[in-house]
Amino acid sequence: MSTPARIPERTPASILDRTSVPRPERAVVIGGSTGIGRGVADAWAASGIETHVFSRSRPAGDGGDRLIWHRLDFRDPEQAKEALRTGIPERVDLACYSAVYFTARREPFTRVSEADWLDQFAINVHGLSWALRAALPALRAAGPGLFLHISSEVVYNAGPNRSGYAATKAAADSLIRSVAQEIDPAETTFVQALPAGMVDSPGIRARRSADFDYSGYMSPATFAPLAAELARTRGVPYAGDALVVHQDTTWSSVAEDLPVSQSRPPAALSQ
């Protein structure tokens, strides 16, 4: 079956031949009520996979009734850890971490409030670590399970007025790459994915004017083909890779093309 994927040149065909794995039965998406996480969750649920979503708000709109919701708030560490401990099933085939905190606007490091700085670390880094600890036993039981982390171009293009976001996403990237080297790929594969451009999401809309034109922005559903491919293969052909998802739903490895920076000029703090 053909896919829209741009398979990295360094992926041998022999690996692709060995990606016949049992159909996924159960998935977990952390931060899956809106945005990219919702795009991934909807894609997995639409294919008949039992999909659990952990988020502060209940998934709404079309397809929301197909998702099993668990309330989770990373600003309350004990509540978050308990929700993960009790909500993640004993066996999970697929897991995605898409929880993220941007702050309400871009601003210089010296103007970033301590509350915003700490919230970015709480959600973008500490939340990821708690999710990994909670999900890894369940993913290993699937052998192999897939852990998909939603990364960002800011890992490669820090830019001005995004110090907290850049620092935390870079830390998350390093955490994933480090853990991936500790665990046998036969037990769990790790893949990161990031959008090539801005994605139309509630978080972005909260930072834009009411008349802003989103026609050039990506949709969370753009991630659906990659989500389906990763479910089919458990990410084996892409293990350890970071994939840039493009507006036409294709994807490529950062090893081939680094993502374009989405930084704004220092004067454009409100964008």
Residue pairs with C-beta under 8 A, 6 or more apart in sequence:
3 225
3 229
4 225
4 248
4 249
4 250
4 251
5 225
5 226
5 229
5 250
5 251
6 250
6 251
6 252
6 253
6 256
7 16
7 237
8 238
8 241
8 252
8 253
8 255
8 256
9 256
10 255
11 237
11 238
15 236
15 237
16 233
16 237
18 236
19 232
19 233
19 234
19 236
19 237
21 144
21 233
21 234
21 236
24 44
24 49
24 93
24 94
24 231
24 234
25 49
25 50
25 93
26 49
26 50
26 51
26 52
26 89
26 91
26 92
26 93
26 94
27 41
27 44
27 45
27 49
27 50
27 51
27 52
27 92
27 93
27 94
27 95
27 96
27 231
28 51
28 52
28 53
28 54
28 88
28 89
28 92
28 94
28 95
28 96
28 135
28 138
29 37
29 38
29 40
29 41
29 44
29 51
29 52
29 53
29 54
29 95
29 96
29 98
30 37
30 53
30 54
30 55
30 72
30 84
30 95
30 96
30 97
30 98
30 99
30 127
30 131
31 37
31 54
31 55
31 97
31 98
31 99
31 100
31 150
32 38
32 40
32 41
32 51
32 53
32 54
32 55
32 59
32 67
32 96
32 98
33 53
33 55
33 56
33 57
33 58
33 59
33 60
33 69
34 55
34 57
34 59
34 201
34 202
34 203
34 220
35 98
35 100
35 199
35 201
35 202
35 203
35 220
36 98
36 150
36 195
36 199
36 201
36 220
36 223
37 53
37 55
37 96
37 98
37 99
37 150
37 220
38 59
38 220
39 219
39 220
39 221
39 222
39 223
39 224
39 227
40 96
40 98
40 148
40 150
40 223
40 224
40 227
41 51
41 53
41 59
41 67
41 96
42 63
42 66
42 67
42 220
42 221
42 224
43 221
43 223
43 224
43 225
43 227
43 228
43 231
44 51
44 94
44 227
44 231
45 51
45 63
45 66
45 67
46 63
46 66
46 224
47 228
47 231
49 93
49 94
49 231
50 68
51 66
51 67
51 68
52 67
52 68
52 69
52 70
52 87
52 88
52 89
53 59
53 67
53 68
53 69
53 70
54 70
54 71
54 72
54 83
54 84
54 87
54 99
55 69
55 70
55 71
55 72
55 99
56 71
56 72
56 73
58 64
58 69
58 71
59 67
59 69
70 83
70 87
71 83
72 79
72 80
72 83
72 84
72 87
73 79
73 80
74 80
74 99
74 122
74 123
74 126
74 127
74 130
75 119
75 122
75 123
77 122
77 126
77 130
80 127
80 130
81 130
81 134
84 130
84 131
84 134
84 135
85 134
88 134
88 135
88 138
89 138
90 137
90 138
90 141
91 138
91 141
91 142
92 135
92 138
92 139
92 141
92 142
92 145
93 139
93 142
93 145
93 146
93 231
93 234
94 145
94 146
94 148
94 230
94 231
94 234
95 131
95 135
95 138
95 139
95 145
95 146
95 147
95 148
96 147
96 148
96 149
96 150
96 227
97 127
97 128
97 131
97 132
97 147
97 148
97 149
97 150
98 150
99 123
99 124
99 127
99 128
99 131
100 123
100 124
100 150
100 203
101 119
101 120
101 122
101 123
101 124
102 120
102 165
102 203
102 207
103 112
103 116
103 119
103 120
103 164
103 165
104 116
104 206
104 207
105 207
105 269
105 270
106 161
106 162
106 264
106 268
106 269
106 270
106 271
107 161
107 269
108 160
108 161
108 163
108 266
108 269
109 163
109 164
112 163
112 164
116 164
117 164
120 164
120 165
120 167
120 168
121 164
121 168
124 165
124 168
124 169
124 171
124 172
125 168
125 171
125 172
125 175
128 149
128 172
128 175
128 176
129 175
132 147
132 175
132 179
135 145
135 147
136 147
136 183
136 188
138 145
139 145
139 146
139 147
139 187
139 188
140 183
140 187
140 188
142 234
143 186
143 187
144 185
144 186
144 187
144 188
144 189
144 234
144 235
144 236
145 187
145 188
145 189
145 234
146 188
146 189
146 191
146 230
146 231
146 234
146 235
147 176
147 188
147 189
147 190
147 191
148 191
148 192
148 193
148 227
148 230
148 235
149 172
149 173
149 176
149 190
149 191
149 192
149 193
150 192
150 193
150 194
151 169
151 172
151 173
151 176
151 192
151 193
151 194
151 242
152 165
152 169
152 194
152 195
153 194
153 195
153 196
153 244
153 259
153 260
153 261
153 262
154 162
154 165
154 166
154 169
154 170
154 262
155 166
155 169
155 170
155 173
155 194
155 242
156 254
156 258
156 259
157 258
157 259
157 260
157 261
157 262
157 263
158 166
158 170
159 166
159 261
159 262
159 263
159 264
160 263
160 264
160 265
160 266
161 263
161 264
161 266
161 269
162 263
173 192
173 242
176 190
176 192
177 190
177 240
179 190
180 190
180 239
180 240
183 190
185 236
185 239
189 234
189 235
189 236
189 238
189 239
189 240
190 235
190 239
190 240
191 230
191 235
191 238
191 239
191 240
191 241
191 242
191 243
192 241
192 242
192 243
193 223
193 226
193 242
193 243
193 244
193 245
193 251
194 242
194 243
194 244
194 245
194 259
195 218
195 222
195 223
195 244
195 245
196 218
196 244
196 245
196 246
196 247
196 259
196 260
197 216
197 217
197 218
197 247
197 260
197 262
198 204
198 216
198 217
198 218
198 262
199 217
199 218
199 219
199 220
199 222
200 214
200 217
200 218
200 219
200 220
201 220
204 217
205 212
205 214
207 270
207 271
208 214
218 245
218 247
222 245
222 246
222 247
222 249
223 245
224 249
225 249
226 243
226 245
226 249
226 251
230 238
238 253
241 253
241 254
241 255
242 253
242 254
243 251
243 252
243 253
243 254
244 251
244 252
244 253
244 254
244 257
244 259
245 251
246 252
264 271
